[in-house]
Every structure is written in structure tokens, then in C-alpha cells.
Amino acid sequence: MNGVVIKSTGSWYFVKLENNDLLECRLKGKFRTKGIRSTNPVVVGDKVKVEQSDDSYMIVKLYERKNSIVRKSVNLSKQTHIIASNIDQAILMITLIDPVTTTTFIDRFLISANAFGVEVVLLFNKTDLYKNEQKLQQEALQNIYKNIGYTSVSVSALKDDLSEVKDIMKGKINLIAGHSGVGKSTLINKLQPNLNINTKEVSESYNQGQHTTTFSELHELDFGASIIDTPGIRGFGLVEIKKNEIGNYFPEFFKLKRECKFHNCIHLNEPNCGVKEAVMKDEVSESRYFSYLGMLEEEEENFRTNDY
């Protein structure tokens, strides 16, 4: 029997079969002895084969993924954590306050998504809370990513009509990602009220969101879209991207490669670098370049500590 994993608790996997039956399954032990470096070898979105074993069901085969969103595991730096697989696009929710989404986090998510073949839409949320200065900041940040080529929209998930968001999502499997507290659950409840996903206020003590989604889960929506709700992400460590390849996943850097003197330029200390010259001329965002430098430094540290 073949099906798709629609919910994962870490121990149990809920698989929707091709005939729409829903089975609660365990993972056959062999998955844990294949040298898979991921903390979660089977994830929401995976296409799997299920077999009955006595009175229970077991996932016995994982079919090849078309893509995935992957980050470094928080507690086990030598392992990866796969957020979801086989998605048509990821929607990264961003807030400038309560909590703050940094450009570093945004860029790391985008680069990882690009490397693993996932399109990303940037959704700036909580615009109803912004004062004039924050509105200008949000518009400037949004324009940076629009100019690179990313689809970017701004809304108040709590108060606005979400027809534009629905149009973007329609006919696709959408991953919703972002820090805890950015409004993922609020957005999903507004899109599909009968799901009744729990929401919580942002913690006043730490100005961080509180986890309301404990497990990843795929929901089918009435307007012809599917959505994968995920637990909030605090950090996003890159995996399986080599130091000399990182720049290739910055679209604006990649376009400027021909302007560099050296074909293997990593836009760091080399002379006549097209990317560095573009940063100096404000043709490439300084925040994006600083994010890039941070990724280079992290990759160098990984190499020194033999994390890979």
C-alpha cells in the first residue's frame, strides 16, 4: 500500500493512502541502520510504502523525494533535521516585532531552500502593529527581496482579507515556516477556520513566540491548496552546502560572477570582485552580503571541527 505521510509525532506516522484511508504507522527498524544522518528519516510530505505486520502497520519503504527543506539539527550538530518534503513552495513568515525575524535567518532559509530545489514566498505579517518607522523598515526589507526576484507580500493575518495569499497557495502543497510567534497558526486558522489550531501570545519575558504547533502536519484546505504546518524554528544552520558553492545560491551574486576576475571567486578577499563592487555601489544589499559572510565563517568552522 502506498501513501503520503501527513503527520509525524516522532514515534508515530499518520499515512494517507491512495484510497484516502488514514493509517497510524510505525517506522520499520531498518531505516535507523541505513546510515541516515537525519534526526527524522521520514517526514511529512514523504511518499511511502506501508505493510501490515500483525495488528499494526509499518512504513517499509521511502520513495525518492523531489525536494525538501533541511537544516542542521539544533542539539546534534553532525546531524540534519528535515522539516518537510515534496512541497511545491515554502511560505516563510516574517515579523519585524513580537518576535523579530532577522535578515540572517531569512537569508539562511532562502539559501537552503534554493540549494534543495524549493521555491519560497516571503510573507511579512503583523503589519497592523507597525508604527511609521517600522512600516518604512518593512517596505525597504521587502523591496530588497522583491528586487532579487522573490515573491513577497505583506499582511495582517489577524485583520486583513487573505485573498492574495490564497491565490499564491492555490493548487500547491505549501510549507508554512518561521519563528514561533510570527503568526503561522493564526494565518492557517484564518484560511481554514474549522481547523482550530491553537495560538498563544508572544512571551513578554523573552519577546519570543511560544511553540503552539508541536508536530508537523499536512492539512487540505477548502480553496484547493494544501498546507504543512510546522513547529517554530529558532535557528537555521546550513547543511550539505560547500563553502565555494554558497554564493551560487544568492541569485544576485550568481548573476555577477562574470564580473569577477577569478572564476572561483568566493567574494571575500579576491581583487576585482564584482559582488564586492556591487555592494559598495549599493547595487547588492549590505545585509545580504553580511549574511553571506556569516555563512562562510560557519562553513569554515564546520570544516575545522570536522562536522561534515
Secondary structure, 3 states (H helix, E strand, C coil): CEEEEEEECCCCEEEEECCCCEEEEEECHHHHHCCCCECCCCCCCCEEEEEEECCEEEEEEECCCCCEEEEECCCCCCCEEEEEECCCEEEEEECCCCCCCCHHHHHHHHHHHHHCCCCEEEEECCHHHCCHHHHHHHHHHHHHHHHHCCEEEECCCCCCCCHHHHHHHCCCEEEEECCCCCCHHHHHHHHCHHHCCCCCCCECCCCECCCCCCCCEEEEECCCEEEEECCCCCCCECCCCCHHHHHHHCHHHHHCHHHCCCCCCCCCCCCCCHHHHHHHCCCCCHHHHHHHHHHHHHHHHHHHCCCC
